[in-house]
Amino acid sequence: MTQLHVGQAEAALRSGRAFLMEAVRDIWEAALANNVTLEERATLRLATTHGIRLAAQVIDTVYNAAGATAAYEDQLLQRHFQDIHVITQHLQGRFAHYELAGRYWLGLPIDEARL
């Protein structure tokens, strides 16, 4: 089961990273052309929030697989566990960003300043 979970965690991490890098590349190119669209902003907001949430899932998976030794303060995994959970509480990691992006792609009214 540990091998299965590590494989799934690796796939999640890489897919989240690929999505984030694509969104950053696209909005960077648009910014250089002085033509950033609302869709690019929505995509970046979604990619960053999703990346944070995927990273937390990955750390949780590995932390749980590590057992009791992961809980000790001198363990690097403990530090990663704490750090990622602090990051999820940051404004950028809010679950509400999924709703905001969903509203955008459904064509519903949104607060554009939040993108």
C-alpha positions in Angstrom: 0.0 0.0 0.0 2.9 2.4 0.7 4.2 1.9 -2.8 0.8 2.5 -4.2 0.4 5.7 -2.2 3.8 7.0 -3.1 3.1 6.4 -6.8 -0.2 8.3 -6.5 1.4 11.1 -4.6 4.1 11.4 -7.3 1.5 11.5 -10.0 -0.5 14.2 -8.2 2.5 16.3 -7.5 3.7 16.2 -11.1 0.3 16.9 -12.6 -0.2 19.8 -10.2 3.2 21.2 -11.1 2.6 20.8 -14.8 -0.7 22.7 -14.5 0.9 25.5 -12.5 3.9 25.8 -14.9 1.5 26.0 -17.9 -0.6 28.7 -16.2 2.5 30.7 -15.3 3.9 30.4 -18.8 0.7 31.5 -20.4 0.1 34.5 -18.2 3.8 35.5 -18.4 3.6 35.6 -22.2 0.3 37.5 -22.0 1.8 40.0 -19.6 4.8 40.6 -21.8 2.3 41.4 -24.6 0.3 43.6 -22.2 -2.7 41.5 -22.9 -3.7 39.4 -19.8 -7.2 38.0 -20.1 -9.6 37.2 -17.4 -9.4 33.5 -18.4 -5.6 33.6 -17.8 -6.1 35.1 -14.4 -8.8 32.5 -13.6 -6.5 29.7 -14.7 -3.6 31.0 -12.7 -5.7 31.4 -9.6 -7.0 27.9 -10.0 -3.6 26.4 -10.7 -2.0 28.0 -7.7 -4.7 27.0 -5.3 -4.9 23.5 -6.7 -1.1 23.2 -6.5 -1.2 24.1 -2.8 -4.0 21.7 -2.1 -2.3 18.8 -4.0 0.9 19.5 -2.1 -0.9 19.1 1.2 -2.5 15.9 0.0 0.9 14.6 -1.0 2.5 15.5 2.3 -0.5 14.0 4.2 -0.1 10.7 2.3 3.6 10.4 2.9 3.3 11.6 6.5 0.6 8.9 7.2 2.7 6.2 5.6 5.7 7.2 7.7 4.0 6.3 10.9 4.8 7.6 14.4 8.4 8.6 13.6 7.1 11.4 11.3 5.6 13.2 14.3 9.0 14.0 16.0 10.2 17.6 15.7 13.6 16.5 14.4 12.1 14.8 11.4 12.1 16.7 8.1 8.8 15.3 7.2 7.3 16.8 10.3 8.5 20.2 9.2 7.1 19.8 5.7 3.8 18.7 7.2 3.6 21.8 9.3 4.7 24.1 6.6 2.3 22.9 4.0 -0.6 23.2 6.4 0.3 26.7 7.2 0.4 27.5 3.5 -3.1 26.0 3.0 -4.3 28.7 5.4 -2.9 31.5 3.4 -5.3 33.5 1.3 -4.1 31.8 -2.0 -5.0 28.4 -0.7 -8.6 29.1 0.1 -11.2 26.6 -1.2 -13.3 29.6 -2.3 -11.0 30.0 -5.3 -12.3 26.7 -6.7 -15.8 28.3 -6.5 -14.6 31.5 -8.1 -13.0 29.7 -11.0 -16.0 27.5 -11.4 -18.3 30.5 -11.5 -16.1 32.0 -14.2 -16.2 28.9 -16.4 -19.9 28.6 -16.0 -20.3 32.2 -17.1 -21.8 33.3 -13.8 -21.1 36.8 -12.3 -17.7 37.0 -10.5 -15.8 39.6 -8.6 -13.0 40.2 -11.2 -10.8 41.8 -8.5 -10.5 38.4 -6.8 -8.9 36.8 -9.9 
